[in-house]
Amino acid sequence: MVKWIFVDYERCSGCRICEIECSYVHEGKVWREVSRIRILEYIPGVVVPIVCFQCSERYCLKSCPQDAIYLDSDEITHVNSEKCTGCGVCVSACPAHIPIMHPEKNYALICDLCGGEPACVRICLDLGYNALRVVETDDINRNLYLRDVLDVAEELREALYGNSGEKS
């Protein structure tokens, strides 16, 4: 069974409290640029949370030339910041381009599920938004989320606002 974070895109308000909580837990300060979950808004009014879905293919792990990315005993992805050179191969290898580089320390940032109890999920649930949930499964449904964020944003825009680009 693999734990991962399920995102209900239509429930996300874009409050970014998950980013704040994540950065505080991992860095000890509010710094959204180092959050392992990110809220992107490529289309005005359409927010898309992106976070590592702990995919079955583990593109980031397989692509890392330094073996800096590894799985723990619960199959949760981690980055060894001492081994990571900041080359960015993991970012390119991920179909959703989810990993990012730490802006000061130059190593890859990938969600580690906070050791199994993600702080972003807890705060989202505590505030009643319910856009994030921890899921534990053996199937590969989580791979369905390995898509370009722009495609997700466009589908979400259409679901929320209809196909406003068509002429009548």
PyMOL commands that set and color helices and strands:
alter all, ss='L'
color gray80, all
select helices_A, chain A and resi 9-11+17-27+32-34+59-63+89-93+113-116+119-126+141-145+149-161
alter helices_A, ss='H'
color red, helices_A
select strands_A, chain A and resi 2-7+38-43+46-50+69-71+77-79+100-101+108-109+132-137
alter strands_A, ss='S'
color yellow, strands_A
deselect
rebuild
show_as cartoon
